[in-house]
Amino acid sequence: MYNIEIQIERADLPKRSRNRLMKAINRRVMERHEKERLPNHFEESAYSEYGARPRYAKYNKWKRQNKEIGHIKPNVRSGDLRDSVLSKVKITATQYGAKLKTSGTVKSRLQNWQKREIAKLSRKEIEQERNRMASEYKRGALSPKYKRRRSRRIK
Protein backbone atom coordinates (compact mmCIF):
# COMPACT_ATOMS: atom_id res chain seq x y z
CA MET A 1 0.00 0.00 0.00
CA TYR A 2 2.70 2.50 1.05
CA ASN A 3 6.32 2.26 0.07
CA ILE A 4 9.33 3.81 1.71
CA GLU A 5 12.32 4.31 -0.52
CA ILE A 6 15.71 5.26 0.84
CA GLN A 7 19.00 5.28 -0.98
CA ILE A 8 22.03 4.51 1.12
CA GLU A 9 25.36 5.59 -0.30
CA ARG A 10 27.32 2.51 0.74
CA ALA A 11 26.38 -1.11 1.26
CA ASP A 12 27.62 -1.13 4.86
CA LEU A 13 24.34 -2.37 6.24
CA PRO A 14 24.28 -6.18 6.33
CA LYS A 15 20.97 -8.01 6.25
CA ARG A 16 21.15 -9.00 9.91
CA SER A 17 21.77 -5.41 11.00
CA ARG A 18 19.00 -4.17 8.76
CA ASN A 19 16.60 -6.64 10.39
CA ARG A 20 17.64 -5.49 13.88
CA LEU A 21 17.19 -1.85 12.85
CA MET A 22 13.74 -2.47 11.36
CA LYS A 23 12.67 -4.42 14.45
CA ALA A 24 13.68 -1.49 16.69
CA ILE A 25 11.88 1.01 14.43
CA ASN A 26 8.70 -1.08 14.34
CA ARG A 27 8.73 -1.43 18.13
CA ARG A 28 9.03 2.36 18.55
CA VAL A 29 6.15 2.89 16.11
CA MET A 30 3.90 0.60 18.11
CA GLU A 31 4.94 2.16 21.43
CA ARG A 32 3.99 5.60 20.06
CA HIS A 33 0.69 4.21 18.85
CA GLU A 34 -0.06 2.74 22.26
CA LYS A 35 0.80 5.90 24.20
CA GLU A 36 -0.45 8.65 21.86
CA ARG A 37 -3.12 7.30 19.55
CA LEU A 38 -4.89 4.35 21.13
CA PRO A 39 -6.58 6.42 23.89
CA ASN A 40 -8.07 8.70 21.19
CA HIS A 41 -10.13 5.78 19.86
CA PHE A 42 -12.24 5.99 23.01
CA GLU A 43 -13.03 9.72 22.75
CA GLU A 44 -15.88 11.46 20.90
CA SER A 45 -13.39 12.77 18.33
CA ALA A 46 -13.00 9.17 17.07
CA TYR A 47 -16.21 9.56 15.06
CA SER A 48 -14.63 12.19 12.82
CA GLU A 49 -10.93 11.32 13.09
CA TYR A 50 -11.10 7.54 12.66
CA GLY A 51 -14.50 7.15 11.05
CA ALA A 52 -16.00 5.26 13.97
CA ARG A 53 -19.32 3.69 13.12
CA PRO A 54 -22.16 6.02 14.12
CA ARG A 55 -24.44 4.63 16.79
CA TYR A 56 -28.22 4.78 16.55
CA ALA A 57 -29.82 8.06 17.64
CA LYS A 58 -31.98 6.28 20.21
CA TYR A 59 -28.91 4.62 21.78
CA ASN A 60 -26.98 7.92 21.84
CA LYS A 61 -29.91 9.69 23.47
CA TRP A 62 -30.19 6.99 26.15
CA LYS A 63 -26.43 7.00 26.72
CA ARG A 64 -26.27 10.79 27.09
CA GLN A 65 -29.26 10.94 29.46
CA ASN A 66 -28.09 8.06 31.65
CA LYS A 67 -26.65 9.46 34.88
CA GLU A 68 -23.93 6.83 35.12
CA ILE A 69 -22.71 7.29 31.54
CA GLY A 70 -23.52 10.85 30.38
CA HIS A 71 -21.52 10.83 27.11
CA ILE A 72 -21.58 9.31 23.61
CA LYS A 73 -17.97 8.13 23.37
CA PRO A 74 -17.55 5.13 21.05
CA ASN A 75 -16.68 1.76 22.62
CA VAL A 76 -17.16 3.18 26.13
CA ARG A 77 -20.20 2.31 28.17
CA SER A 78 -18.96 1.16 31.54
CA GLY A 79 -15.29 1.70 30.66
CA ASP A 80 -14.34 -1.98 30.98
CA LEU A 81 -13.38 -2.35 27.32
CA ARG A 82 -11.30 0.84 27.33
CA ASP A 83 -9.55 -0.12 30.56
CA SER A 84 -8.78 -3.65 29.40
CA VAL A 85 -7.44 -2.48 26.02
CA LEU A 86 -5.29 0.30 27.48
CA SER A 87 -4.02 -1.42 30.63
CA LYS A 88 -2.17 -4.64 29.86
CA VAL A 89 -0.47 -4.25 26.52
CA LYS A 90 2.26 -6.46 25.07
CA ILE A 91 4.20 -5.37 21.98
CA THR A 92 5.85 -7.88 19.67
CA ALA A 93 8.00 -6.65 16.82
CA THR A 94 9.81 -8.22 13.88
CA GLN A 95 11.59 -6.68 10.92
CA TYR A 96 8.32 -6.93 8.97
CA GLY A 97 6.03 -5.16 11.43
CA ALA A 98 4.75 -4.99 14.99
CA LYS A 99 1.66 -6.17 16.85
CA LEU A 100 -0.02 -4.84 19.92
CA LYS A 101 -1.72 -7.50 22.00
CA THR A 102 -3.86 -6.82 25.02
CA SER A 103 -3.80 -9.36 27.78
CA GLY A 104 -6.64 -7.70 29.68
CA THR A 105 -9.89 -9.60 29.97
CA VAL A 106 -12.99 -8.35 28.22
CA LYS A 107 -16.36 -9.44 29.61
CA SER A 108 -17.90 -10.01 26.19
CA ARG A 109 -16.37 -10.96 22.88
CA LEU A 110 -15.58 -8.06 20.56
CA GLN A 111 -17.30 -7.86 17.21
CA ASN A 112 -15.10 -7.62 14.10
CA TRP A 113 -16.25 -4.05 13.40
CA GLN A 114 -15.21 -3.06 16.95
CA LYS A 115 -11.75 -4.55 16.45
CA ARG A 116 -11.35 -2.68 13.16
CA GLU A 117 -12.63 0.53 14.75
CA ILE A 118 -10.10 0.36 17.57
CA ALA A 119 -7.17 -0.56 15.29
CA LYS A 120 -7.77 2.09 12.63
CA LEU A 121 -5.25 4.86 11.84
CA SER A 122 -6.08 8.14 10.15
CA ARG A 123 -4.37 9.11 6.88
CA LYS A 124 -2.51 11.89 8.68
CA GLU A 125 -1.12 9.44 11.24
CA ILE A 126 -0.03 7.01 8.53
CA GLU A 127 1.80 9.81 6.72
CA GLN A 128 3.51 10.94 9.95
CA GLU A 129 4.68 7.41 10.73
CA ARG A 130 5.97 6.85 7.20
CA ASN A 131 8.06 10.01 7.37
CA ARG A 132 9.31 9.25 10.86
CA MET A 133 10.22 5.66 9.93
CA ALA A 134 12.13 6.88 6.87
CA SER A 135 14.16 9.38 8.90
CA GLU A 136 14.84 6.82 11.65
CA TYR A 137 15.98 4.31 9.03
CA LYS A 138 18.36 6.83 7.45
CA ARG A 139 19.80 7.79 10.82
CA GLY A 140 20.13 4.16 11.92
CA ALA A 141 21.63 2.93 8.67
CA LEU A 142 24.42 5.49 8.90
CA SER A 143 25.05 5.02 12.64
CA PRO A 144 27.98 2.92 13.83
CA LYS A 145 25.66 0.69 15.89
CA TYR A 146 24.32 -1.06 12.77
CA LYS A 147 27.44 -0.72 10.63
CA ARG A 148 29.26 -3.77 9.30
CA ARG A 149 31.62 -5.12 11.98
CA ARG A 150 34.17 -6.66 9.61
CA SER A 151 35.66 -5.08 6.59
CA ARG A 152 34.74 -6.71 3.32
CA ARG A 153 37.38 -7.46 0.76
CA ILE A 154 36.51 -6.14 -2.67
CA LYS A 155 38.07 -8.03 -5.58
C-alpha positions as CSV (number, residue, x, y, z in Angstrom):
1,M,0.0,0.0,0.0
2,Y,2.7,2.5,1.0
3,N,6.3,2.3,0.1
4,I,9.3,3.8,1.7
5,E,12.3,4.3,-0.5
6,I,15.7,5.3,0.8
7,Q,19.0,5.3,-1.0
8,I,22.0,4.5,1.1
9,E,25.4,5.6,-0.3
10,R,27.3,2.5,0.7
11,A,26.4,-1.1,1.3
12,D,27.6,-1.1,4.9
13,L,24.3,-2.4,6.2
14,P,24.3,-6.2,6.3
15,K,21.0,-8.0,6.2
16,R,21.1,-9.0,9.9
17,S,21.8,-5.4,11.0
18,R,19.0,-4.2,8.8
19,N,16.6,-6.6,10.4
20,R,17.6,-5.5,13.9
21,L,17.2,-1.9,12.9
22,M,13.7,-2.5,11.4
23,K,12.7,-4.4,14.4
24,A,13.7,-1.5,16.7
25,I,11.9,1.0,14.4
26,N,8.7,-1.1,14.3
27,R,8.7,-1.4,18.1
28,R,9.0,2.4,18.6
29,V,6.1,2.9,16.1
30,M,3.9,0.6,18.1
31,E,4.9,2.2,21.4
32,R,4.0,5.6,20.1
33,H,0.7,4.2,18.8
34,E,-0.1,2.7,22.3
35,K,0.8,5.9,24.2
36,E,-0.4,8.6,21.9
37,R,-3.1,7.3,19.5
38,L,-4.9,4.4,21.1
39,P,-6.6,6.4,23.9
40,N,-8.1,8.7,21.2
41,H,-10.1,5.8,19.9
42,F,-12.2,6.0,23.0
43,E,-13.0,9.7,22.7
44,E,-15.9,11.5,20.9
45,S,-13.4,12.8,18.3
46,A,-13.0,9.2,17.1
47,Y,-16.2,9.6,15.1
48,S,-14.6,12.2,12.8
49,E,-10.9,11.3,13.1
50,Y,-11.1,7.5,12.7
51,G,-14.5,7.2,11.0
52,A,-16.0,5.3,14.0
53,R,-19.3,3.7,13.1
54,P,-22.2,6.0,14.1
55,R,-24.4,4.6,16.8
56,Y,-28.2,4.8,16.5
57,A,-29.8,8.1,17.6
58,K,-32.0,6.3,20.2
59,Y,-28.9,4.6,21.8
60,N,-27.0,7.9,21.8
61,K,-29.9,9.7,23.5
62,W,-30.2,7.0,26.1
63,K,-26.4,7.0,26.7
64,R,-26.3,10.8,27.1
65,Q,-29.3,10.9,29.5
66,N,-28.1,8.1,31.6
67,K,-26.7,9.5,34.9
68,E,-23.9,6.8,35.1
69,I,-22.7,7.3,31.5
70,G,-23.5,10.9,30.4
71,H,-21.5,10.8,27.1
72,I,-21.6,9.3,23.6
73,K,-18.0,8.1,23.4
74,P,-17.5,5.1,21.0
75,N,-16.7,1.8,22.6
76,V,-17.2,3.2,26.1
77,R,-20.2,2.3,28.2
78,S,-19.0,1.2,31.5
79,G,-15.3,1.7,30.7
80,D,-14.3,-2.0,31.0
81,L,-13.4,-2.4,27.3
82,R,-11.3,0.8,27.3
83,D,-9.5,-0.1,30.6
84,S,-8.8,-3.7,29.4
85,V,-7.4,-2.5,26.0
86,L,-5.3,0.3,27.5
87,S,-4.0,-1.4,30.6
88,K,-2.2,-4.6,29.9
89,V,-0.5,-4.3,26.5
90,K,2.3,-6.5,25.1
91,I,4.2,-5.4,22.0
92,T,5.9,-7.9,19.7
93,A,8.0,-6.6,16.8
94,T,9.8,-8.2,13.9
95,Q,11.6,-6.7,10.9
96,Y,8.3,-6.9,9.0
97,G,6.0,-5.2,11.4
98,A,4.8,-5.0,15.0
99,K,1.7,-6.2,16.8
100,L,0.0,-4.8,19.9
101,K,-1.7,-7.5,22.0
102,T,-3.9,-6.8,25.0
103,S,-3.8,-9.4,27.8
104,G,-6.6,-7.7,29.7
105,T,-9.9,-9.6,30.0
106,V,-13.0,-8.3,28.2
107,K,-16.4,-9.4,29.6
108,S,-17.9,-10.0,26.2
109,R,-16.4,-11.0,22.9
110,L,-15.6,-8.1,20.6
111,Q,-17.3,-7.9,17.2
112,N,-15.1,-7.6,14.1
113,W,-16.3,-4.1,13.4
114,Q,-15.2,-3.1,16.9
115,K,-11.7,-4.6,16.5
116,R,-11.3,-2.7,13.2
117,E,-12.6,0.5,14.7
118,I,-10.1,0.4,17.6
119,A,-7.2,-0.6,15.3
120,K,-7.8,2.1,12.6
121,L,-5.2,4.9,11.8
122,S,-6.1,8.1,10.2
123,R,-4.4,9.1,6.9
124,K,-2.5,11.9,8.7
125,E,-1.1,9.4,11.2
126,I,0.0,7.0,8.5
127,E,1.8,9.8,6.7
128,Q,3.5,10.9,9.9
129,E,4.7,7.4,10.7
130,R,6.0,6.9,7.2
131,N,8.1,10.0,7.4
132,R,9.3,9.2,10.9
133,M,10.2,5.7,9.9
134,A,12.1,6.9,6.9
135,S,14.2,9.4,8.9
136,E,14.8,6.8,11.7
137,Y,16.0,4.3,9.0
138,K,18.4,6.8,7.4
139,R,19.8,7.8,10.8
140,G,20.1,4.2,11.9
141,A,21.6,2.9,8.7
142,L,24.4,5.5,8.9
143,S,25.0,5.0,12.6
144,P,28.0,2.9,13.8
145,K,25.7,0.7,15.9
146,Y,24.3,-1.1,12.8
147,K,27.4,-0.7,10.6
148,R,29.3,-3.8,9.3
149,R,31.6,-5.1,12.0
150,R,34.2,-6.7,9.6
151,S,35.7,-5.1,6.6
152,R,34.7,-6.7,3.3
153,R,37.4,-7.5,0.8
154,I,36.5,-6.1,-2.7
155,K,38.1,-8.0,-5.6
